[in-house]
């Protein structure tokens, strides 16, 4: 397994665990917390897609929004 795939998997597990924990603490319901923990990342993925599309329309100007060397 590549390092990037392992990193993605562990981040997903962390994200789902935090989402479930916060939702459970707020609702006290395992069912509701499970639903929120599973649905929220899907909604975020769709929002991210449209966020990227919107940013693709922003014209680049010299000296602004430069990509860092680490990215």
N, C-alpha and C positions, 0 to 999 in steps of 0.2 A: 504494500500500500504506500502510495506517495505521501510525503510529508504534508503537502497541501490538502489532500483528501482527508488525512487524519485530523488536521487542524480544523477543517470545515466540519467534520463529524463531531469533534469535541465542542466546537462553538455552538453547533445546533443543540447538542445535549444541554449545554449550559443555558442557552436561551430558553429552551423548553422548561427546564427545571426552575429557572427564575420566574418565568411567566406563570407556571402552575402554582408556585409557592405564593407569589403576590396575590393571584386570583383566589387561592384557597384562604389566605389570611383575611381577605376582604369579604368573601362570601360564606366561608365555612362549608362549602359544598364541593365534594370531590368531582361530581359530574360537571358542574358549572366551571370549575377550575380547569378540568381537562379540556372542555370545549374551548375555553378562552386560550389555553396554552397551545392548542392545535390550530385554531382559526387565526389568531393574531399574526403569526409568521406568514401565513398565506396572504393576508391583507397587506402586510408590509411588503411582500414581494411584488404585488401588483402596484402598490404606491411607488416603490422604487423604480419600476419599469417606466412609469409615467414621469417621475422625477428626472430620470436620465433623458427621456425624450425632450422634456422642457429645457433642460440644460444644453442639449444638443443644438437648440435654436439660438442660444446666446453667442453672439459673435466674439471671437477671441481678439483681444487687442494686445499689441506688443507690451510686454512687461507686466501683464495682468494674468492672474490665474495660471501661473507656470506650474508644471508638474514638478514635484520634488524628486530629487535623485533617488530617494529611498522607495518611492512608489512603484 
